[in-house]
Every structure is written in C-alpha cells, then in structure tokens.
Amino acid sequence: MFWAHYPRKTAKGAARAAFAKACSRADPSLIVTGAQQYAADPNLPPAQYVPHPATWLNGDRWEDGPLPARHTPAAADADDEHRWTMDER
C-alpha cells in the first residue's frame, strides 16, 4: 500500500527494506497515511526533488507536518512591487 501512494517510484527494493524497518518503529497504517498526506500536499516539490521512498522512510518523515508554502513567481512579483513602492516614499 505504501508503494501505491508514495509519489516517487524509485529503488523499490530499498524502499521495501526501509518500510520493514520503519514498521518496527511505527504502525504501518500511520506510515501509509503519512505517505498519502505527503503525496496530496499542494506544496509537494517537483518530482526530481521528492525524496526517494527509502530516504523518506528512514527519516521517519510520516511524522512531519505539511510542507511549507512554495515561493511562487507571483508572490515574488508582489514582494518586488511592495519594495518598489516603499522605496519611493
């Protein structure tokens, strides 16, 4: 179930071993739920920056909260506009 939900499908064998170890530290359903929440996070980074599943599991990342909001170009433009108007005062 973890593999079906985790957003990056890389190194399945390593993920399987890491999942088995993780299950000794936490209930498997908590891990799968954490993977589902991580995959559904609107601030999930582009695929190449999503940790490999074994890395995520070895770091007990199912215990992490939501990802921080990503910096978007629109937000950067608004910040620049604010700085521009503040400099004119």
DSSP file (Angstrom, degrees, kcal/mol; ACC not computed):
  #  RESIDUE AA STRUCTURE BP1 BP2  ACC     N-H-->O    O-->H-N    N-H-->O    O-->H-N    TCO  KAPPA ALPHA  PHI   PSI    X-CA   Y-CA   Z-CA
    1    1 A M     >        0   0    0      0, 0.0     4,-1.3     0, 0.0     5,-0.2   0.000 360.0 360.0 360.0 -38.9    0.0    0.0    0.0
    2    2 A F  H >>  +     0   0    0      1,-0.2     4,-2.5     2,-0.2     3,-0.9   0.947 360.0  50.5 -56.7 -48.9    2.8    2.4    0.8
    3    3 A W  H 34 S+     0   0    0      1,-0.3    -1,-0.2     2,-0.2    13,-0.0   0.859 106.1  55.8 -59.9 -37.1    4.3    2.0   -2.7
    4    4 A A  H 34 S+     0   0    0      1,-0.2    -1,-0.3     3,-0.0    -2,-0.2   0.805 116.9  35.2 -65.6 -29.4    0.9    2.7   -4.3
    5    5 A H  H << S+     0   0    0     -4,-1.3    -2,-0.2    -3,-0.9    -1,-0.2   0.757  89.2  99.6 -98.8 -28.0    0.6    6.0   -2.5
    6    6 A Y  S  < S-     0   0    0     -4,-2.5    30,-0.1    -5,-0.2    29,-0.1  -0.398  70.9-135.4 -67.7 136.2    4.2    7.4   -2.4
    7    7 A P  S    S+     0   0    0      0, 0.0     2,-0.5     0, 0.0    -1,-0.1   0.556  84.3  58.3 -75.2  -7.2    4.7   10.0   -5.1
    8    8 A R        -     0   0    0     43,-0.1     2,-1.0     2,-0.1    -2,-0.1  -0.978  64.1-159.0-126.8 124.1    8.1    8.8   -6.4
    9    9 A K        +     0   0    0     -2,-0.5     2,-0.4    43,-0.1     3,-0.1  -0.725  41.9 133.6-102.8  83.6    8.7    5.2   -7.6
   10   10 A T        +     0   0    0     -2,-1.0    44,-0.3     1,-0.2     5,-0.1  -0.996  63.9   0.0-135.5 136.6   12.4    4.8   -7.3
   11   11 A A     >  -     0   0    0     -2,-0.4     4,-2.3     3,-0.1    -1,-0.2   0.955  63.0-174.6  54.5  64.1   14.5    1.9   -5.8
   12   12 A K  H  > S+     0   0    0      1,-0.2     4,-2.6     2,-0.2     5,-0.2   0.857  78.8  54.6 -60.1 -38.6   11.7   -0.4   -4.8
   13   13 A G  H  > S+     0   0    0      2,-0.2     4,-2.1     1,-0.2    -1,-0.2   0.927 110.0  45.6 -63.3 -44.7   13.9   -2.9   -3.1
   14   14 A A  H  > S+     0   0    0      1,-0.2     4,-2.5     2,-0.2    -1,-0.2   0.884 113.0  51.8 -64.2 -38.3   15.5   -0.3   -0.9
   15   15 A A  H  X S+     0   0    0     -4,-2.3     4,-2.7     2,-0.2    -2,-0.2   0.902 107.2  52.5 -64.7 -40.9   12.0    1.1   -0.1
   16   16 A R  H  X S+     0   0    0     -4,-2.6     4,-2.1     2,-0.2    -2,-0.2   0.927 112.1  45.1 -61.6 -45.2   10.8   -2.4    0.8
   17   17 A A  H  X S+     0   0    0     -4,-2.1     4,-1.9     1,-0.2    -2,-0.2   0.905 114.1  49.0 -65.5 -41.5   13.7   -2.9    3.3
   18   18 A A  H  X S+     0   0    0     -4,-2.5     4,-2.6     1,-0.2    -2,-0.2   0.873 109.5  52.8 -66.5 -36.6   13.2    0.6    4.7
   19   19 A F  H  X S+     0   0    0     -4,-2.7     4,-2.2     2,-0.2    -1,-0.2   0.921 107.1  51.9 -64.1 -43.1    9.5    0.0    5.1
   20   20 A A  H  < S+     0   0    0     -4,-2.1     4,-0.4     1,-0.2    -2,-0.2   0.915 113.1  44.6 -60.0 -42.9   10.1   -3.2    7.0
   21   21 A K  H >< S+     0   0    0     -4,-1.9     3,-1.4     1,-0.2     4,-0.4   0.906 110.9  54.0 -66.5 -41.5   12.5   -1.3    9.4
   22   22 A A  H >X S+     0   0    0     -4,-2.6     4,-1.7     1,-0.3     3,-1.6   0.847  98.9  63.2 -62.3 -33.9   10.0    1.6    9.7
   23   23 A C  T 3< S+     0   0    0     -4,-2.2    -1,-0.3     1,-0.3    -2,-0.2   0.686  95.9  59.2 -67.0 -16.6    7.3   -0.8   10.7
   24   24 A S  T <4 S+     0   0    0     -3,-1.4    -1,-0.3    -4,-0.4    -2,-0.2   0.638 112.8  39.6 -81.8 -14.4    9.3   -1.7   13.8
   25   25 A R  T <4 S+     0   0    0     -3,-1.6     2,-0.3    -4,-0.4    -2,-0.2   0.637 126.6  14.4-105.1 -20.2    9.2    2.0   14.8
   26   26 A A  S  < S-     0   0    0     -4,-1.7    -1,-0.2     0, 0.0    34,-0.0  -0.981  87.2 -84.7-153.0 159.1    5.6    2.8   13.9
   27   27 A D    >>  -     0   0    0     -2,-0.3     4,-1.6     1,-0.1     3,-1.0  -0.484  38.8-129.1 -65.3 132.2    2.3    1.3   12.9
   28   28 A P  H 3> S+     0   0    0      0, 0.0     4,-2.5     0, 0.0     5,-0.2   0.836 107.5  58.4 -54.4 -35.1    2.2    0.5    9.2
   29   29 A S  H 3> S+     0   0    0      1,-0.2     4,-2.3     2,-0.2     5,-0.2   0.855 103.6  52.3 -66.5 -32.5   -1.1    2.3    8.8
   30   30 A L  H <> S+     0   0    0     -3,-1.0     4,-2.3     2,-0.2    -1,-0.2   0.887 109.9  49.2 -66.2 -38.9    0.4    5.5   10.2
   31   31 A I  H  X S+     0   0    0     -4,-1.6     4,-2.1     2,-0.2    -2,-0.2   0.931 112.6  46.2 -66.2 -45.8    3.2    5.2    7.6
   32   32 A V  H  X S+     0   0    0     -4,-2.5     4,-2.3     2,-0.2    -2,-0.2   0.914 112.6  50.3 -64.6 -42.5    0.8    4.7    4.7
   33   33 A T  H  X S+     0   0    0     -4,-2.3     4,-2.5     1,-0.2    -1,-0.2   0.905 109.5  51.8 -61.7 -40.9   -1.4    7.6    5.9
   34   34 A G  H  X S+     0   0    0     -4,-2.3     4,-2.4     1,-0.2    -1,-0.2   0.891 109.2  49.9 -61.5 -39.7    1.7    9.8    6.1
   35   35 A A  H  X S+     0   0    0     -4,-2.1     4,-2.5     2,-0.2    -2,-0.2   0.892 110.2  50.4 -65.8 -39.7    2.6    8.8    2.5
   36   36 A Q  H  X S+     0   0    0     -4,-2.3     4,-1.7     2,-0.2    -2,-0.2   0.923 112.4  46.5 -63.2 -44.4   -0.9    9.6    1.4
   37   37 A Q  H  X S+     0   0    0     -4,-2.5     4,-0.7     2,-0.2    -2,-0.2   0.898 112.5  50.3 -65.8 -40.3   -0.8   13.0    3.1
   38   38 A Y  H >< S+     0   0    0     -4,-2.4     3,-0.9     1,-0.2    -2,-0.2   0.930 110.9  48.6 -62.6 -45.7    2.6   13.8    1.7
   39   39 A A  H 3< S+     0   0    0     -4,-2.5    -1,-0.2     1,-0.2    -2,-0.2   0.819 113.6  47.5 -65.2 -31.1    1.5   12.8   -1.9
   40   40 A A  H 3< S+     0   0    0     -4,-1.7    -1,-0.2    -5,-0.2    -2,-0.2   0.516  81.2 121.0 -88.6  -5.9   -1.6   15.0   -1.6
   41   41 A D    X<  -     0   0    0     -3,-0.9     3,-1.7    -4,-0.7    -3,-0.0  -0.398  60.7-143.9 -62.2 126.2    0.3   18.1   -0.2
   42   42 A P  T 3  S+     0   0    0      0, 0.0    -1,-0.2     0, 0.0    -4,-0.0   0.672  99.1  57.3 -66.7 -14.2   -0.3   21.0   -2.5
   43   43 A N  T 3  S+     0   0    0     24,-0.1    -2,-0.1    26,-0.1    -3,-0.0   0.176  73.0 140.8-101.0  16.9    3.3   22.2   -1.8
   44   44 A L    <   -     0   0    0     -3,-1.7     3,-0.1    -5,-0.1     6,-0.1  -0.375  53.3-121.6 -58.2 131.9    4.9   18.9   -3.0
   45   45 A P        -     0   0    0      0, 0.0     5,-0.1     0, 0.0    -1,-0.1  -0.186  41.0 -70.6 -71.2 169.3    8.1   19.8   -4.9
   46   46 A P    >>  -     0   0    0      0, 0.0     3,-2.6     0, 0.0     4,-0.6  -0.224  57.3 -99.9 -55.4 153.2    8.7   18.8   -8.5
   47   47 A A  G >4 S+     0   0    0      1,-0.3     3,-1.2     2,-0.2    -3,-0.0   0.794 120.6  59.9 -50.3 -38.6    9.3   15.0   -8.9
   48   48 A Q  G 34 S+     0   0    0      1,-0.2    -1,-0.3   -40,-0.0   -40,-0.0   0.689 107.7  47.4 -68.9 -14.4   13.1   15.3   -9.1
   49   49 A Y  G <4 S+     0   0    0     -3,-2.6    -1,-0.2     2,-0.1    -2,-0.2   0.449  83.7 105.6-104.1  -2.3   13.1   16.9   -5.6
   50   50 A V  S << S-     0   0    0     -3,-1.2    -6,-0.0    -4,-0.6     6,-0.0  -0.647  81.4-110.5 -73.9 129.7   10.8   14.4   -3.9
   51   51 A P        -     0   0    0      0, 0.0   -43,-0.1     0, 0.0    -1,-0.1  -0.231  34.6 -97.1 -60.0 149.0   13.0   12.2   -1.7
   52   52 A H     >  -     0   0    0      1,-0.1     4,-2.3   -43,-0.1     3,-0.3  -0.344  39.5-111.7 -57.5 149.6   13.4    8.6   -2.6
   53   53 A P  H  > S+     0   0    0      0, 0.0     4,-2.7     0, 0.0     5,-0.2   0.871 117.1  53.1 -58.3 -38.2   11.0    6.4   -0.7
   54   54 A A  H  > S+     0   0    0    -44,-0.3     4,-3.0     2,-0.2     5,-0.2   0.898 109.2  49.5 -64.9 -38.6   13.7    4.8    1.4
   55   55 A T  H  > S+     0   0    0     -3,-0.3     4,-1.5     2,-0.2    -1,-0.2   0.932 111.7  48.6 -63.3 -45.5   15.1    8.2    2.4
   56   56 A W  H  <>S+     0   0    0     -4,-2.3     5,-2.2     1,-0.2     6,-0.2   0.920 115.7  44.2 -60.2 -45.3   11.6    9.3    3.4
   57   57 A L  H ><5S+     0   0    0     -4,-2.7     3,-1.8     1,-0.2    -2,-0.2   0.916 110.6  52.8 -67.7 -44.5   11.0    6.1    5.4
   58   58 A N  H 3<5S+     0   0    0     -4,-3.0    -1,-0.2     1,-0.3    -2,-0.2   0.769 108.3  52.8 -64.6 -24.5   14.5    6.1    7.0
   59   59 A G  T 3<5S-     0   0    0     -4,-1.5    -1,-0.3    -5,-0.2    -2,-0.2   0.319 108.5-123.7 -91.8   8.6   13.9    9.7    8.2
   60   60 A D  T X 5 +     0   0    0     -3,-1.8     3,-1.8     1,-0.1    -3,-0.2   0.878  51.1 163.6  51.3  40.8   10.5    8.9    9.8
   61   61 A R  G > < +     0   0    0     -5,-2.2     3,-1.7     1,-0.3    -1,-0.1   0.617  56.0  80.0 -70.7 -13.0    9.1   11.6    7.6
   62   62 A W  G 3  S+     0   0    0      1,-0.3    -1,-0.3    -6,-0.2    -2,-0.1   0.715  89.2  59.8 -63.6 -17.4    5.5   10.4    8.1
   63   63 A E  G <  S+     0   0    0     -3,-1.8    -1,-0.3     2,-0.0    -2,-0.2   0.559  85.7 103.6 -85.1  -9.4    5.8   12.3   11.4
   64   64 A D    <   -     0   0    0     -3,-1.7     3,-0.1    -4,-0.1   -26,-0.0  -0.331  69.4-126.3 -71.5 154.2    6.5   15.6    9.6
   65   65 A G        -     0   0    0      1,-0.2    -1,-0.1    -2,-0.0    -2,-0.0  -0.109  51.7 -50.8 -82.5-170.4    3.8   18.2    9.3
   66   66 A P        -     0   0    0      0, 0.0    -1,-0.2     0, 0.0     3,-0.1  -0.222  66.6 -98.3 -61.5 154.6    2.7   19.8    6.0
   67   67 A L        -     0   0    0      1,-0.1   -24,-0.1    -3,-0.1     3,-0.1  -0.407  43.7-100.8 -70.5 149.4    5.3   21.2    3.7
   68   68 A P        -     0   0    0      0, 0.0    -1,-0.1     0, 0.0     2,-0.0  -0.360  49.0 -87.2 -68.2 154.5    5.9   24.9    3.8
   69   69 A A        -     0   0    0      1,-0.1     2,-0.2    -3,-0.1   -26,-0.1  -0.352  46.8-119.0 -61.5 138.5    4.3   27.0    1.1
   70   70 A R        -     0   0    0     -3,-0.1     2,-0.6     1,-0.1    -1,-0.1  -0.505  24.0-110.1 -79.0 149.5    6.5   27.3   -2.0
   71   71 A H        -     0   0    0     -2,-0.2    -1,-0.1     4,-0.0     3,-0.0  -0.706  40.8-161.9 -78.9 119.8    7.7   30.6   -3.2
   72   72 A T     >  -     0   0    0     -2,-0.6     4,-2.1     1,-0.1     3,-0.2  -0.717  28.9-118.4-104.9 155.0    5.9   31.4   -6.4
   73   73 A P  H  > S+     0   0    0      0, 0.0     4,-2.4     0, 0.0     5,-0.2   0.862 115.3  56.2 -57.7 -36.5    6.8   33.9   -9.1
   74   74 A A  H  > S+     0   0    0      1,-0.2     4,-2.0     2,-0.2     5,-0.1   0.910 108.0  47.3 -63.3 -41.4    3.5   35.8   -8.5
   75   75 A A  H  > S+     0   0    0      2,-0.2     4,-2.3     1,-0.2    -1,-0.2   0.883 110.7  52.3 -66.9 -37.5    4.4   36.2   -4.8
   76   76 A A  H  X S+     0   0    0     -4,-2.1     4,-2.5     2,-0.2    -2,-0.2   0.901 108.3  51.0 -64.5 -40.7    7.9   37.4   -5.8
   77   77 A D  H  X S+     0   0    0     -4,-2.4     4,-2.4     2,-0.2    -2,-0.2   0.905 109.8  49.8 -62.8 -41.4    6.4   40.0   -8.1
   78   78 A A  H  X S+     0   0    0     -4,-2.0     4,-2.3     2,-0.2    -2,-0.2   0.902 110.7  49.8 -64.5 -41.0    4.1   41.2   -5.3
   79   79 A D  H  X S+     0   0    0     -4,-2.3     4,-2.5     2,-0.2    -2,-0.2   0.917 111.1  49.2 -62.8 -43.0    7.1   41.5   -3.0
   80   80 A D  H  X S+     0   0    0     -4,-2.5     4,-2.5     2,-0.2    -2,-0.2   0.904 110.7  50.1 -62.5 -41.9    9.1   43.4   -5.6
   81   81 A E  H  X S+     0   0    0     -4,-2.4     4,-2.4     2,-0.2     5,-0.2   0.907 110.4  50.2 -63.0 -42.2    6.2   45.8   -6.2
   82   82 A H  H  X S+     0   0    0     -4,-2.3     4,-2.1     1,-0.2    -2,-0.2   0.928 111.9  47.1 -62.8 -45.0    5.9   46.3   -2.4
   83   83 A R  H  X S+     0   0    0     -4,-2.5     4,-2.1     1,-0.2    -2,-0.2   0.897 110.6  53.7 -62.5 -39.7    9.6   47.1   -2.1
   84   84 A W  H  X S+     0   0    0     -4,-2.5     4,-1.0     1,-0.2    -2,-0.2   0.929 111.2  43.6 -62.1 -46.5    9.4   49.4   -5.1
   85   85 A T  H  X S+     0   0    0     -4,-2.4     4,-0.5     1,-0.2    -1,-0.2   0.851 112.3  53.2 -70.7 -32.9    6.6   51.5   -3.7
   86   86 A M  H >< S+     0   0    0     -4,-2.1     3,-0.8     1,-0.2    -1,-0.2   0.860 105.6  54.7 -68.8 -34.4    8.3   51.6   -0.2
   87   87 A D  H 3< S+     0   0    0     -4,-2.1    -1,-0.2     1,-0.2    -2,-0.2   0.774 101.8  59.1 -69.4 -25.7   11.5   52.9   -1.8
   88   88 A E  H 3<        0   0    0     -4,-1.0    -1,-0.2     1,-0.2    -2,-0.2   0.669 360.0 360.0 -78.1 -15.9    9.6   55.8   -3.4
   89   89 A R    <<        0   0    0     -3,-0.8    -1,-0.2    -4,-0.5    -2,-0.1   0.474 360.0 360.0 -76.1 360.0    8.4   57.1   -0.1
